[in-house]
Amino acid sequence: MKCSTCGKATTFGHKRSFSQHATNRTFKPNLQKVSIMEKGRMVKKILCAKCIKTLGKSSN
C-alpha cells in the first residue's frame, strides 16, 4: 500500500548483525485508513501518520 497524499510506501534495506552480515529487510510506513472531509464530503483514504498529523494542524 501507499500513502495517498505523499506517496510513502515500503522501502528496502539491510538488517545488520553484530558481525555486520547484511540480510534483506523491509521498512514499512505507518499507514492508516482515515475518513476526512474533502470538498464538502467524507472520503476514506489511506494516509501515513505524518500526513494525518499535518492535516490535523492545518484544520486548527
Biopython code that builds the backbone (N, CA, C, O; Angstrom):
import numpy as np
from Bio.PDB.StructureBuilder import StructureBuilder

atoms = [
    (1, "MET", "N", (0.839, -1.185, 0.000)),
    (1, "MET", "CA", (0.000, 0.000, 0.000)),
    (1, "MET", "C", (0.881, 1.244, 0.000)),
    (1, "MET", "O", (2.084, 1.181, 0.256)),
    (2, "LYS", "N", (0.243, 2.377, -0.296)),
    (2, "LYS", "CA", (0.960, 3.628, -0.434)),
    (2, "LYS", "C", (0.109, 4.752, 0.134)),
    (2, "LYS", "O", (-1.116, 4.715, 0.022)),
    (3, "CYS", "N", (0.744, 5.757, 0.746)),
    (3, "CYS", "CA", (0.033, 6.928, 1.267)),
    (3, "CYS", "C", (-0.532, 7.710, 0.083)),
    (3, "CYS", "O", (0.189, 7.987, -0.876)),
    (4, "SER", "N", (-1.823, 8.070, 0.144)),
    (4, "SER", "CA", (-2.443, 8.758, -0.979)),
    (4, "SER", "C", (-2.039, 10.227, -1.069)),
    (4, "SER", "O", (-2.279, 10.856, -2.100)),
    (5, "THR", "N", (-1.439, 10.794, -0.029)),
    (5, "THR", "CA", (-1.016, 12.193, -0.058)),
    (5, "THR", "C", (0.440, 12.337, -0.489)),
    (5, "THR", "O", (0.731, 13.023, -1.469)),
    (6, "CYS", "N", (1.352, 11.699, 0.230)),
    (6, "CYS", "CA", (2.785, 11.893, -0.036)),
    (6, "CYS", "C", (3.404, 10.768, -0.849)),
    (6, "CYS", "O", (4.514, 10.926, -1.356)),
    (7, "GLY", "N", (2.720, 9.635, -0.988)),
    (7, "GLY", "CA", (3.243, 8.528, -1.785)),
    (7, "GLY", "C", (4.231, 7.644, -1.058)),
    (7, "GLY", "O", (4.923, 6.840, -1.683)),
    (8, "LYS", "N", (4.309, 7.786, 0.277)),
    (8, "LYS", "CA", (5.242, 6.971, 1.059)),
    (8, "LYS", "C", (4.814, 5.505, 0.984)),
    (8, "LYS", "O", (3.642, 5.182, 1.177)),
    (9, "ALA", "N", (5.779, 4.617, 0.700)),
    (9, "ALA", "CA", (5.488, 3.190, 0.554)),
    (9, "ALA", "C", (6.622, 2.385, 1.193)),
    (9, "ALA", "O", (7.557, 2.955, 1.755)),
    (10, "THR", "N", (6.529, 1.070, 1.101)),
    (10, "THR", "CA", (7.552, 0.192, 1.656)),
    (10, "THR", "C", (8.882, 0.424, 0.951)),
    (10, "THR", "O", (8.951, 0.480, -0.277)),
    (11, "THR", "N", (9.949, 0.559, 1.761)),
    (11, "THR", "CA", (11.301, 0.682, 1.209)),
    (11, "THR", "C", (12.124, -0.512, 1.689)),
    (11, "THR", "O", (11.745, -1.199, 2.637)),
    (12, "PHE", "N", (13.239, -0.746, 1.031)),
    (12, "PHE", "CA", (14.049, -1.912, 1.321)),
    (12, "PHE", "C", (15.443, -1.503, 1.761)),
    (12, "PHE", "O", (15.967, -0.471, 1.342)),
    (13, "GLY", "N", (16.030, -2.328, 2.610)),
    (13, "GLY", "CA", (17.382, -2.074, 3.095)),
    (13, "GLY", "C", (17.996, -3.352, 3.618)),
    (13, "GLY", "O", (17.627, -4.447, 3.194)),
    (14, "HIS", "N", (18.940, -3.213, 4.546)),
    (14, "HIS", "CA", (19.615, -4.371, 5.110)),
    (14, "HIS", "C", (19.519, -4.383, 6.623)),
    (14, "HIS", "O", (19.613, -3.343, 7.275)),
    (15, "LYS", "N", (19.330, -5.573, 7.171)),
    (15, "LYS", "CA", (19.458, -5.794, 8.607)),
    (15, "LYS", "C", (20.918, -6.120, 8.843)),
    (15, "LYS", "O", (21.493, -6.931, 8.118)),
    (16, "ARG", "N", (21.526, -5.508, 9.840)),
    (16, "ARG", "CA", (22.939, -5.731, 10.130)),
    (16, "ARG", "C", (23.091, -6.434, 11.474)),
    (16, "ARG", "O", (22.632, -5.936, 12.502)),
    (17, "SER", "N", (23.736, -7.590, 11.455)),
    (17, "SER", "CA", (24.005, -8.324, 12.690)),
    (17, "SER", "C", (25.241, -7.734, 13.370)),
    (17, "SER", "O", (25.859, -6.804, 12.851)),
    (18, "PHE", "N", (25.590, -8.272, 14.518)),
    (18, "PHE", "CA", (26.776, -7.805, 15.245)),
    (18, "PHE", "C", (28.044, -7.968, 14.405)),
    (18, "PHE", "O", (28.970, -7.162, 14.494)),
    (19, "SER", "N", (28.068, -9.019, 13.591)),
    (19, "SER", "CA", (29.238, -9.255, 12.734)),
    (19, "SER", "C", (29.165, -8.468, 11.424)),
    (19, "SER", "O", (29.987, -8.674, 10.531)),
    (20, "GLN", "N", (28.183, -7.565, 11.306)),
    (20, "GLN", "CA", (27.967, -6.720, 10.128)),
    (20, "GLN", "C", (27.577, -7.523, 8.881)),
    (20, "GLN", "O", (27.800, -7.065, 7.761)),
    (21, "HIS", "N", (26.997, -8.712, 9.065)),
    (21, "HIS", "CA", (26.462, -9.501, 7.959)),
    (21, "HIS", "C", (25.147, -8.860, 7.521)),
    (21, "HIS", "O", (24.271, -8.611, 8.350)),
    (22, "ALA", "N", (25.005, -8.592, 6.219)),
    (22, "ALA", "CA", (23.818, -7.893, 5.715)),
    (22, "ALA", "C", (22.782, -8.888, 5.207)),
    (22, "ALA", "O", (23.083, -9.719, 4.350)),
    (23, "THR", "N", (21.552, -8.806, 5.738)),
    (23, "THR", "CA", (20.429, -9.578, 5.212)),
    (23, "THR", "C", (19.318, -8.602, 4.864)),
    (23, "THR", "O", (19.195, -7.543, 5.479)),
    (24, "ASN", "N", (18.519, -8.959, 3.882)),
    (24, "ASN", "CA", (17.483, -8.056, 3.393)),
    (24, "ASN", "C", (16.351, -7.887, 4.394)),
    (24, "ASN", "O", (15.996, -8.824, 5.110)),
    (25, "ARG", "N", (15.784, -6.678, 4.439)),
    (25, "ARG", "CA", (14.627, -6.404, 5.285)),
    (25, "ARG", "C", (13.798, -5.296, 4.640)),
    (25, "ARG", "O", (14.236, -4.661, 3.681)),
    (26, "THR", "N", (12.586, -5.068, 5.179)),
    (26, "THR", "CA", (11.710, -4.025, 4.665)),
    (26, "THR", "C", (11.439, -2.998, 5.753)),
    (26, "THR", "O", (11.399, -3.325, 6.939)),
    (27, "PHE", "N", (11.254, -1.751, 5.333)),
    (27, "PHE", "CA", (10.853, -0.662, 6.215)),
    (27, "PHE", "C", (9.444, -0.255, 5.797)),
    (27, "PHE", "O", (9.253, 0.312, 4.722)),
    (28, "LYS", "N", (8.449, -0.545, 6.652)),
    (28, "LYS", "CA", (7.065, -0.268, 6.308)),
    (28, "LYS", "C", (6.590, 1.029, 6.963)),
    (28, "LYS", "O", (6.865, 1.255, 8.142)),
    (29, "PRO", "N", (5.877, 1.892, 6.216)),
    (29, "PRO", "CA", (5.361, 3.127, 6.788)),
    (29, "PRO", "C", (4.147, 2.856, 7.668)),
    (29, "PRO", "O", (3.502, 1.816, 7.531)),
    (30, "ASN", "N", (3.828, 3.783, 8.570)),
    (30, "ASN", "CA", (2.687, 3.665, 9.474)),
    (30, "ASN", "C", (1.433, 4.145, 8.739)),
    (30, "ASN", "O", (1.016, 5.292, 8.896)),
    (31, "LEU", "N", (0.832, 3.256, 7.933)),
    (31, "LEU", "CA", (-0.348, 3.601, 7.130)),
    (31, "LEU", "C", (-1.626, 3.269, 7.884)),
    (31, "LEU", "O", (-1.730, 2.222, 8.524)),
    (32, "GLN", "N", (-2.606, 4.180, 7.800)),
    (32, "GLN", "CA", (-3.877, 4.006, 8.489)),
    (32, "GLN", "C", (-5.013, 4.444, 7.585)),
    (32, "GLN", "O", (-4.852, 5.349, 6.767)),
    (33, "LYS", "N", (-6.182, 3.791, 7.737)),
    (33, "LYS", "CA", (-7.374, 4.180, 6.998)),
    (33, "LYS", "C", (-8.089, 5.270, 7.784)),
    (33, "LYS", "O", (-8.425, 5.084, 8.954)),
    (34, "VAL", "N", (-8.323, 6.423, 7.127)),
    (34, "VAL", "CA", (-8.881, 7.589, 7.798)),
    (34, "VAL", "C", (-10.008, 8.175, 6.954)),
    (34, "VAL", "O", (-9.928, 8.186, 5.725)),
    (35, "SER", "N", (-11.067, 8.665, 7.620)),
    (35, "SER", "CA", (-12.131, 9.397, 6.945)),
    (35, "SER", "C", (-11.866, 10.879, 7.123)),
    (35, "SER", "O", (-11.758, 11.364, 8.250)),
    (36, "ILE", "N", (-11.759, 11.611, 6.000)),
    (36, "ILE", "CA", (-11.500, 13.051, 6.064)),
    (36, "ILE", "C", (-12.506, 13.793, 5.190)),
    (36, "ILE", "O", (-13.082, 13.223, 4.263)),
    (37, "MET", "N", (-12.709, 15.079, 5.499)),
    (37, "MET", "CA", (-13.583, 15.922, 4.687)),
    (37, "MET", "C", (-12.783, 16.451, 3.502)),
    (37, "MET", "O", (-11.723, 17.054, 3.671)),
    (38, "GLU", "N", (-13.309, 16.217, 2.293)),
    (38, "GLU", "CA", (-12.653, 16.701, 1.083)),
    (38, "GLU", "C", (-13.712, 17.268, 0.154)),
    (38, "GLU", "O", (-14.581, 16.539, -0.324)),
    (39, "LYS", "N", (-13.640, 18.561, -0.102)),
    (39, "LYS", "CA", (-14.608, 19.261, -0.959)),
    (39, "LYS", "C", (-16.038, 19.080, -0.460)),
    (39, "LYS", "O", (-16.961, 18.886, -1.252)),
    (40, "GLY", "N", (-16.213, 19.146, 0.863)),
    (40, "GLY", "CA", (-17.553, 19.095, 1.449)),
    (40, "GLY", "C", (-18.145, 17.722, 1.652)),
    (40, "GLY", "O", (-19.322, 17.619, 1.998)),
    (41, "ARG", "N", (-17.385, 16.666, 1.452)),
    (41, "ARG", "CA", (-17.917, 15.322, 1.692)),
    (41, "ARG", "C", (-16.855, 14.431, 2.325)),
    (41, "ARG", "O", (-15.656, 14.670, 2.182)),
    (42, "MET", "N", (-17.320, 13.400, 3.028)),
    (42, "MET", "CA", (-16.419, 12.483, 3.713)),
    (42, "MET", "C", (-15.821, 11.502, 2.710)),
    (42, "MET", "O", (-16.537, 10.914, 1.899)),
    (43, "VAL", "N", (-14.507, 11.331, 2.772)),
    (43, "VAL", "CA", (-13.793, 10.426, 1.880)),
    (43, "VAL", "C", (-12.872, 9.552, 2.722)),
    (43, "VAL", "O", (-12.188, 10.058, 3.611)),
    (44, "LYS", "N", (-12.844, 8.246, 2.456)),
    (44, "LYS", "CA", (-11.920, 7.346, 3.141)),
    (44, "LYS", "C", (-10.632, 7.272, 2.339)),
    (44, "LYS", "O", (-10.644, 7.013, 1.136)),
    (45, "LYS", "N", (-9.512, 7.507, 3.032)),
    (45, "LYS", "CA", (-8.204, 7.470, 2.378)),
    (45, "LYS", "C", (-7.230, 6.686, 3.240)),
    (45, "LYS", "O", (-7.449, 6.504, 4.438)),
    (46, "ILE", "N", (-6.152, 6.224, 2.618)),
    (46, "ILE", "CA", (-5.061, 5.577, 3.335)),
    (46, "ILE", "C", (-3.942, 6.596, 3.436)),
    (46, "ILE", "O", (-3.363, 6.994, 2.425)),
    (47, "LEU", "N", (-3.633, 7.026, 4.671)),
    (47, "LEU", "CA", (-2.621, 8.044, 4.913)),
    (47, "LEU", "C", (-1.580, 7.533, 5.892)),
    (47, "LEU", "O", (-1.866, 6.661, 6.712)),
    (48, "CYS", "N", (-0.369, 8.077, 5.807)),
    (48, "CYS", "CA", (0.652, 7.764, 6.797)),
    (48, "CYS", "C", (0.427, 8.663, 8.015)),
    (48, "CYS", "O", (-0.274, 9.672, 7.932)),
    (49, "ALA", "N", (1.025, 8.288, 9.139)),
    (49, "ALA", "CA", (0.819, 9.007, 10.396)),
    (49, "ALA", "C", (1.273, 10.461, 10.292)),
    (49, "ALA", "O", (0.653, 11.338, 10.892)),
    (50, "LYS", "N", (2.330, 10.729, 9.551)),
    (50, "LYS", "CA", (2.830, 12.094, 9.406)),
    (50, "LYS", "C", (1.813, 12.970, 8.676)),
    (50, "LYS", "O", (1.603, 14.120, 9.063)),
    (51, "CYS", "N", (1.180, 12.443, 7.626)),
    (51, "CYS", "CA", (0.180, 13.210, 6.876)),
    (51, "CYS", "C", (-1.077, 13.455, 7.725)),
    (51, "CYS", "O", (-1.685, 14.522, 7.635)),
    (52, "ILE", "N", (-1.464, 12.477, 8.545)),
    (52, "ILE", "CA", (-2.604, 12.649, 9.439)),
    (52, "ILE", "C", (-2.319, 13.769, 10.421)),
    (52, "ILE", "O", (-3.191, 14.587, 10.713)),
    (53, "LYS", "N", (-1.091, 13.806, 10.931)),
    (53, "LYS", "CA", (-0.685, 14.825, 11.893)),
    (53, "LYS", "C", (-0.712, 16.226, 11.252)),
    (53, "LYS", "O", (-1.188, 17.175, 11.874)),
    (54, "THR", "N", (-0.211, 16.360, 10.027)),
    (54, "THR", "CA", (-0.192, 17.665, 9.364)),
    (54, "THR", "C", (-1.594, 18.116, 8.972)),
    (54, "THR", "O", (-1.871, 19.316, 8.984)),
    (55, "LEU", "N", (-2.493, 17.186, 8.623)),
    (55, "LEU", "CA", (-3.879, 17.554, 8.340)),
    (55, "LEU", "C", (-4.555, 18.101, 9.584)),
    (55, "LEU", "O", (-5.331, 19.054, 9.500)),
    (56, "GLY", "N", (-4.271, 17.511, 10.734)),
    (56, "GLY", "CA", (-4.825, 17.998, 11.989)),
    (56, "GLY", "C", (-4.330, 19.380, 12.335)),
    (56, "GLY", "O", (-5.084, 20.182, 12.886)),
    (57, "LYS", "N", (-3.066, 19.685, 12.024)),
    (57, "LYS", "CA", (-2.500, 21.005, 12.300)),
    (57, "LYS", "C", (-3.102, 22.069, 11.385)),
    (57, "LYS", "O", (-3.356, 23.191, 11.825)),
    (58, "SER", "N", (-3.332, 21.726, 10.112)),
    (58, "SER", "CA", (-3.838, 22.719, 9.164)),
    (58, "SER", "C", (-5.321, 23.024, 9.386)),
    (58, "SER", "O", (-5.777, 24.114, 9.040)),
    (59, "SER", "N", (-6.078, 22.092, 9.952)),
    (59, "SER", "CA", (-7.502, 22.333, 10.166)),
    (59, "SER", "C", (-7.778, 23.197, 11.388)),
    (59, "SER", "O", (-8.866, 23.760, 11.507)),
    (60, "ASN", "N", (-6.797, 23.316, 12.317)),
    (60, "ASN", "CA", (-6.991, 24.129, 13.524)),
    (60, "ASN", "C", (-6.668, 25.564, 13.327)),
    (60, "ASN", "O", (-6.788, 26.357, 14.261)),
]
sb = StructureBuilder()
sb.init_structure("model")
sb.init_model(0)
sb.init_chain("A")
sb.init_seg("    ")
for serial, (resi, resn, name, xyz) in enumerate(atoms, 1):
    if name == "N":
        sb.init_residue(resn, " ", resi, " ")
    sb.init_atom(name, np.array(xyz, "f"), 0.0, 1.0, " ", f" {name:<3s}", serial, name[0])
structure = sb.get_structure()
